[in-house]
Amino acid sequence: MEKKISNDPLHGVTLKKILEDLVGFYGFDTLGELINIRCFNVNPTINSSLTFLRKTDWARKKVEELYVRTLPKLKNLP
């Protein structure tokens, strides 16, 4: 029996990994411009952002959508 491979680019990727990759690629300044939420613009940290994103579905969805759009660029990094 074959294992099904998920076509979902977020399959198996934690919110922490998504956030760390986006912050590493864009930085909090640009991330705050792309997604205007307070946890990216006022005293941003990974932990405070994770806390907010885990409680706020609409914000997490915006972050996940940006990650999916950014994924091809992340894969091309050395």
Secondary structure, DSSP 8 states (H G I E B T S, - for coil): --------TTTT--HHHHHHHHHHHHHHHHHHHHS--HHHHSS--HHHHHHHHHH-HHHHHHHHHHHHHHHHHHHT--
